[in-house]
Amino acid sequence: MSAAGTQSEIAERVQRAVRAGGVLARAPADARSSTLARLATLLEAPDVRARVLEANRVDREGATALPPALARRLGLDAAKLGVLAEGARQLARREDPLGKVLERRELDTGLVLEQVRAPLGVLAVVFESRPDALVQIASLALRSGNAVLLKGGREARESNRELAGVVHAALEAEGLPAEAVQLLDDRSEVDAVLALERGVDLVVARGSKEFVEHVRARSRAPVLAHAEGICHVFLHGSADPQKAARIVVDSKVSYPAACNALETLLWEPGAEVALDDSLRALRAAGVELRGDPATRARAPDLRPATDADWDTEYGALVLSIARVDGLDGALAHIARHGSGHSEAIVAEDTAAAERFLAEVDAACVFHDASTRFADGYRFGLGGEVGIGTGKLHARGPVGVDGLLTFRWLLRGSGQVSTDYGPGKRRFRHEDG
C-alpha cells in the first residue's frame, strides 16, 4: 500500500477509535468494571493461557537475534499472566473516575460550576518487546474510558495478536466496541499515526532513548516518554549492612532488564561494611562489577569503570560502583547522570534520608527500599502505560489518573456575563 493509502486508512481507523472511545466513556461504570473482571477471568482460563503461551513460544523461537535485555522482556509465563489478571481485577474494584467532581463552586444563585474528571480521548502507545504491556495498557484505557491504538515490537507479533484478541473478547462480551482497543501492525502505521493533526490526544513512547526521540520528532500530538532508566542506590554511612545487601541485590538481580533495575551503586566513606556485604551478595548472584579507583582500592577484583559506565543502562547483570563525597556528592552524581526514573538511599539516619527524598529530582525516590518498587502494579495502580520521567502531565508509573483530564461544567438559569461587574451583580464564589 502507498504512503498516502496508509495515511488515509490510519485516519479512518483513528476516527473509528474516536467513536468507540466515546461509547466507552459514556458507558455505565459497571460496564467498564465488568469488562475488566471478564478480562481477568479470561487470562486465567486454561485454554486462553495455552493459546497465549504457544504464541509467545513462537515469538521467542524467532527472536534469536534480539539483544539479551529485550529477549528477557519478551517472555511470558503463567506467573506473568497471573499478575496481569490481578492487575485487571485491581482496576475493576477501583472506583470509576469518570464524572467525578473535583471541585464545585456556586458563582451566584442558580449558577453552579463543577470541575469533573474526563478521559483524554484516544491514546497511541508504542512499546518494545514486552507483550504483557499490551494487557496493562488496555486495562488502564478501559478503566479511564479512553480508546487506545497499540503498537508492540515485531518480535512479539504473535503474542500481541493473541492478547489483543483476549481484550476484544472481553469488550464484546460486555457489549462494548472492540475498536476501542486497536492493534497496529507495522512501523509505517505508527508513522502515519504520528503525522495526524487530529484524532490522537496523547502518544506514549516506551523504549530506548533513540526510539523515544524518533517518536518525539515526528509526533503532532503530545508525547509522554518512558525512556531509559539509569537508577542509583546510595549507601549512606549509617546504612545497615544486611539491609543494604538485600536492597541492592533485589534492585539489580530480580529483573535486570527492567527500566527500574539498579545500574549504579554509590557509597560514601563510613559505608564500607555495607559496601562489602553488598559486593559479596552481588558476586554470588553472578553480577559483573565495575568500579571507580576508590572502589577498586577496596575490591581489586572489580573491572575498571569508564566514564561511559555512569551513563549506561545495562539491562543486564552488570553494575557500576562509585565512591562519592557524602550526601552532597551522591546528589551531585545523580543530578549529573540520573535519568529521572528511580533513586534510592539506604540509611538509618532519618535526617539524611529525608534530605535525599526532598532533593533528588526523580519520578520515584525511595528510602530503604528497592528501586524495583517503581511499578504501576506494585503501586496499586493496576499496571502502567509507562513510567514518565518528565515533569509535565504525569510522572512515575502512569496509571488511570495520568490518562484523565478534566472539564468545567457550568449550570445556569439564564445568566449572562454582562450581568456582572462594577456597579452590577457580584459573584458569590462559594465553594462546596
N, C-alpha and C positions, 0 to 999 in steps of 0.2 A: 504494500500500500504506500502511496506517495505521502510526503510530509504533510501536504495540505489535507489529504484524506484522513490521516491520523489526527490532525488538529481538529477537523470537523467532527470526527467520531468521538473524540475525547470531550469536546464541548457539549455534545449531546448526552454523553454518559454523565457528565457533571450536572447537567440540568436534571437528569433523572435522579441523581443523588440529592439535589436540592429539594425536589418534590418528595422523595422518600424521607428525607430528613424532616421535612415539615410534618409529615404524617407521624413520624416517630415522636417528635417534640409535642405534638398535640394529643397523642395517645394518653389514656389514663396511666397514672403512675403504676398501678397494679400490672398493667400490660408489660411495661418495661421490666418490672421486678420478676414477673413470671417468665419472661424470656430469658433472663439471666439464670434463674433457677433451673429452667429446662436445659440451658446450655451446660450447666454444671452436671446435670444428670446424664446428658448425652456423653460428656467427656469421661464419665465413669462406666459407661456401658461397654461390656466386653467386646462386642462386635465393632463398635466405633473405635475403641482403643486398638484393636487388631489392625484395622484399616490404616489408622494414623501411623502406627509404628512400622507397618510394612512400607508405607510411602516414605517414611523417614529413613528406613533401611536403604531404599533405592537411592535417595539423595546422598546418604553418607558413602555408599559404594561408588558413586560418581564424583565424589569430591576429593579425590586423592591428591589433587594439586593445590588444595587450599592451604593457606598458612595455618600452622597448628592452632593458633588462638581462634580463628574463625571455625576451624573444624570442630573444636570442642563446643563452641556455641551452637553448632548445627544439630547436635544430638538431642533426641527426645527419648524419654523412658516413662515407665508408669508413675514414678515419683513426680516428675515434672508435670505430667498430665493431672495428677492429683492436686498439685499446687494451683494449677490453672482452674480446676473445678472449685477449689476452696476460695480462690480469688473472686470468681463469678458469684459464689454464694455470699461472700462478704458484701459485694455490691448490691446483691438482691435484697439483703437485710437492711441496707443503709436507707435512711430517709431520702425520699426523692427530692432533689434540689430544685427542680423546675418550678417556677412560680413562687418560690419562697420570698417573702417580703423581707428585704434587708433594712429598709428604712421607711417610715411613714410620717408624713408631715401635713398638718392642716394649714394650708396657706391662708384660708379665710373660711368663714362658714359656708359649707357646701362646695368647697374647693379643696380636694384632698389629693396629695401627691404620694405615690409609692415607688420605691426602687425595688425591682424584682429580678430574681435570677432568670437567665435565659441562655440557651445554647449558643455557641459560636455560629453553627450552621453546617458547613462542610469542611472536614479535615482531610488533608492529604498527608499520609505518613509513609516515609521511605526509610526502610531499615535493612540492615545486612545480616544475613546468616541465621539469626535466631527465629525459628518458626513459632516458638511459644509466645513471642512478642505479638504475633497476629491476634491470638485469642485475648491477651491482656488488653490490647488497644481496642479491639472490637467491643469487649465488655465495658470498658470505660466510655466508649462512644454511646453505647446503648443506655447506660445509666444517665449520661448527661444530655441525651436527646440529640446527639449530633450524627449526621451521616459521615462515613469515612471511606476514603479511597486508600487502599493499601498496596504497597509495592515492596515485597521482600527480595532478597538476593536470589539470583537464578540458581544458586547451589541448593536452595531449599524449595524449589518449584513444586515438587510433588507433595511435600509436607504442607505447604501453604495452601495448595488447592484442596487437599483433603480437609484441613482445618476450616477453611472458608466455607466448605460445604456443610460442616457441622454447625457453624454460626447461622448459615442460611436456613438450615432445617429448624433451628430454634426460633428464628424470626417468623418463619411461615407457620409454624405450629401455633403461634400466638396471634396470628392474623396481622402481622406487621410486614412491611415490604422488604424482601431480601435485598433490593437495590440500595438499601441504607448502608450496606457493607459491600463494597466492590473491590475486587482484586485486579490490579493492573498486571499485565503480562511481561512487558519489556521496557527497556530504558527509553525508547522513543516515546512511549506513552507518558512516562514521567516528565520528559522534557516538554511534551505537549501540555500537560497539566500546569507545569511551572510557567508556561508562556501565557496562560489565560489571564485576562484582565478582570474577569468577574466569575463568581461561582464558588471558588475555593477561598475559605476565610482564614485558614491557618495551615501552614506547611510545617511538619515536624520532620527534621532530618536526623537520623541516627546512623552513626558510622564513623569512619576515620575523619581526621581533621580536613584532609584534602577533599573527601566526599562532601562534607558539610559545606565547605567553601564553594564547591561546584554548585550545590543547590542554592546557596545564598546569592550567588552571582546571577542566577537565571530566573529566580522566582519573582513574579509580580505580587504575590501575596506575602504577608509577614511570615518569617521563618523562626521557629523555636528550635534551637540547636541542642542536640545531645551528641557532644563530640568526645574528645579524649578525656580520660580520667587519670591524671597524674596525682595520685593520692599519697599523703605522708602520714606517718605516725611519729610523734616526738616523744622520746623518753626523757622526762624531767628527772632532775637529780633525786626527787622524792619518790620515784616510781617503785612500786612493789615488784621485785624481780619475777616472781611466779606469775603474777597478773600480767606483767608486760609480755612475757613469753607467750602466754595463751592468746593475748590480743594480737600480737604481731603475726603469729603463725596462722591464726584464723584469717586475718586480713590478707595475707599473701597466698596461703595454700588452699583454702577451701574452694576457691574458684578463680584461679589466676587469670583466666581470660576475661573476667568481668571488668566493667569500667570502674567499679568501686573497689577493686583489689589494690592493695598496697604496692607502691612502686619504689618509694624511697623511705628509708628509716633514718631518722635524725636522733642524735643523742648529745647530751651535754656532760661536761665534767661533773662527777658525782653520780652518774647513772651507769658506771662501768659494770656493776654486778647485774643490773637489768639487761644491759647490752650482752654480756657474756651468756646469760641464760637464754636470751633470745637467739643469739647466734647458734648456740648448741641445738636448740629446738629446730631452727631453720635448716641446719646441716642435716639433721636426722630426717627431715622431710624432703631432702633432695633438692634444696634451693641453691642455685648458683649465686654466690655472694660477691659483690664488687664494692670495694671500699676506697675512701679517700686516704691520704697518707696517715692522718691521725688514727683512723680506724685500723689500718693495716699495721700500724705500730703495735697495736694491741692484739691483732689477729693476722699474723703474717701470711696465712694460707689464702687470704682473700685475693681475688684478682684486682688489679688497679682499676679504679673508676676513671672514666674520662669526662670531660665537660659535657659531652652529649648525653651521658647517662642521666644527668639531673633533669633532662627534658624529654625522657623517653618513657612511653607507655609500653612496657614489655608484653603484657598479655600472656606471660609465661612464668615459669618458676625461676625468675631472675630478679634480684633485688639489689639496689644501690644503697650504700650506707655512708653517712657523713656526720662528723662531729661539728657542732655549732657552738657559738659562744653564748650559752644561756638562752633564755626565752626570747630575748631580743633577736638573737641570731636565728632561732627557729622561725620566728615570724618573718624575718627578712628573707630567709631561704624560700619559704612557702610563697611569699609575695612575688618573688622573682621567678620561681619555677612551677608553681602550682597551676592547675587548670580551672580552679574554681569549683571543683566537684565535691570532694570529701576529705576532711583532715581530722586527725585525732591526736590527743595528748594522753599520756599515761602518767598520772601524778597523784600522790597522796596530799600534796599541798593544794588545798582548795582555792586559795587566792591566785596561785599561778594558773590553775585550771580555768578559773572564771575569767582571768585576763585573756587566756588563749581563746576561749569561747567568744569573748566580746570583740577581739581584734582580728581574728582570722577572717579574711574575706572569701568565703566559700559558701556554696549552697547548703552543705551539711558539715557541721562541726561537732565532734564528739569528745567526751571526757570518759576515760576508762572503758571504752567500748570499741569494738572492731569497726573498721570502715565499711565492712560488708553489710552493715545495717542500713546503708543508704539504698533503699529499695522500696518501691511502692507497696509490694505485698507485706514486707516486714513493718512498714509504717502503718499498716491497716488501711491502705487506700484501695485495696483490691487489685493492685497492679499499677502500671505506669505506662504512659505513652512514650516516655523518655525521661531523662534527668536533665533539666535545664540548668546550664552553667552560666547563663547570662543573668541580668538583673531585672529585665523588664518582663512584665506579664506573669510568668510563673518561673519558680526557681526550685531546684531539687527535684525529687520524684514528682512528676506531674500526673496527678490523679484527676478525679472528677472536677474539683474546684478550678483546676488550671484549664479546663475545657469549657468554662462558662464565662459569660459576660453578664451585663445587666441592662435592663430597660427602665425608663421612667414612665409611669402611667399616671395621668392626671385626670381625675373625675370631677367635673364641674356641674354647675346648674345655670349656665347662661352667662358667666362672667367673661369679660374681655379685658385685655391688658390696659386699655386706656381708662378703666375704672380706677386704676391705682396710680399713686404718685403724690407729690407735694400738693396739699390742699384737697386731696381726694381720699378715697378709702385707703386704709393702711393694712398691710399684710399682718396676719396673726403669727405665722411661722411657729406653730405649736407642735412639738414632736410627740409621737405616741400613737 
